[in-house]
Structure formats: structure tokens, C-alpha cells
């Protein structure tokens, strides 16, 4: 079938092409809800190990000190991601008059590490909650980490905070912005398919070429106008 015939079908069935898109657009507008605002705060720590008393920090000793720090960071990262850490933060916040359940804290925390640096990020739906969780996380991480590092003999690892965390609103993701346009595009594709399906099932003969394709001779043709 030539392109002009495809175009003729679309012109003839244009309403069928548009109906799915109009339905999707109407449902999308009626059910649209603006994305809930999200807020984020982040902080970085350098993790170190206090040298043994009287240790001579020559090159080899410095190397093992840094290597130990990397192992400590790995252990702290796993601890921060777990439920025990979230429970400890929840207990700390309760002592400060803030009631935040442990599961909400665990879901809000993201932790990553590189070398001797630990990076923490808190995401939440409002600024006060994010700020409170971040304060609790910093307090528990810096004062109670000995519980997660038994190899240090009950001593807390030395953490140096590199940032003062500030709460910022997270920009709306591009996925939410493209959701309705993509749905409309798919609906238009479905409408085109519907138009061609109806045309295929329609037994009506509309022009000379279709008559000749049936093996019949055309004796005359009455113009549209």
C-alpha cells in the first residue's frame, strides 16, 4: 500500500486515532496529583584510627593506619544501612523529644564510602524531619560506633565531619514530567493501530483501485462533486 493510501486512511479515521489519546488525557488530568516535595541533606566524614601510644608513624605505619581506616569505613557503612543503627537513632531522637520510627529512619538513609571517606544522605518529605534525622545520625555515628567495630576493643573510631549539613529541596525528577506525554504518545500509536484495524475489517469499496484489485472491470465512475 502506498503512503498516500495510508494517509487517506488516517484522514478518514482521524477520530479513531484521537479517541485513545483523548481518553488518556482526560484520565490524566482528572487524576493528576502534583509530586510530593522531597528534601535532602548530606554530610561527609573522614574516618581515622587513633595511633597507638608511642607509635612511630613511619611510612609503613602510616600505610597500615590508612588501610585500617578503609576497613573501618566499610564496617560503618554497613552498620549505618542496617536496622540496629536506625533503632539507635530512633532512641536518640526520642530522648530529644522527636518521635521518628526506626523503619522510617532506615528508609531515609543512604550511605556510601570511598577510601577513608563516608558519605551520608537523608531524604524526607519535610525539612524538620530531615534535619532531626540528620542530627540523630551524626550523634549516634560519632558517639556509638564502637558497638559496630568490636575490633577496636570498645573504643569509638575517630570521625572528622567535613560538612555542616543543610536541608535542600530535591528537584522534581524528569520521569514525572514525561509521564503524561509518553502516555499520550502511546495512546496515539494505539489509535493509529485501531484506525488501520477498522479499515482492514471494513468491507466498503471506496475507489477504482480497490474495485480492480477484486478483479472487476470499472464501467464508470461518479465523482464526489
C-alpha positions, 0 to 999 in steps of 0.5 A, a space after each residue: 500500500 502506498 503512503 498516500 493510501 495510508 494517509 487517506 486512511 488516517 484522514 478518514 479515521 482521524 477520530 479513531 486515532 484521537 479517541 485513545 489519546 483523548 481518553 488518556 488525557 482526560 484520565 490524566 488530568 482528572 487524576 493528576 496529583 502534583 509530586 510530593 516535595 522531597 528534601 535532602 541533606 548530606 554530610 561527609 566524614 573522614 574516618 581515622 584510627 587513633 595511633 597507638 601510644 608511642 607509635 612511630 608513624 613511619 611510612 609503613 605505619 602510616 600505610 597500615 593506619 590508612 588501610 585500617 581506616 578503609 576497613 573501618 569505613 566499610 564496617 560503618 557503612 554497613 552498620 549505618 544501612 542496617 536496622 540496629 543503627 536506625 533503632 539507635 537513632 530512633 532512641 536518640 531522637 526520642 530522648 530529644 523529644 522527636 518521635 521518628 520510627 526506626 523503619 522510617 529512619 532506615 528508609 531515609 538513609 543512604 550511605 556510601 564510602 570511598 577510601 577513608 571517606 563516608 558519605 551520608 544522605 537523608 531524604 524526607 518529605 519535610 525539612 524538620 524531619 530531615 534535619 532531626 534525622 540528620 542530627 540523630 545520625 551524626 550523634 549516634 555515628 560519632 558517639 556509638 560506633 564502637 558497638 559496630 567495630 568490636 575490633 577496636 576493643 570498645 573504643 569509638 573510631 575517630 570521625 572528622 565531619 567535613 560538612 555542616 549539613 543543610 536541608 535542600 529541596 530535591 528537584 522534581 525528577 524528569 520521569 514525572 514530567 514525561 509521564 503524561 506525554 509518553 502516555 499520550 504518545 502511546 495512546 496515539 500509536 494505539 489509535 493509529 493501530 485501531 484506525 488501520 484495524 477498522 479499515 482492514 475489517 471494513 468491507 466498503 469499496 471506496 475507489 477504482 483501485 480497490 474495485 480492480 484489485 477484486 478483479 472487476 472491470 470499472 464501467 464508470 465512475 461518479 465523482 464526489 462533486 
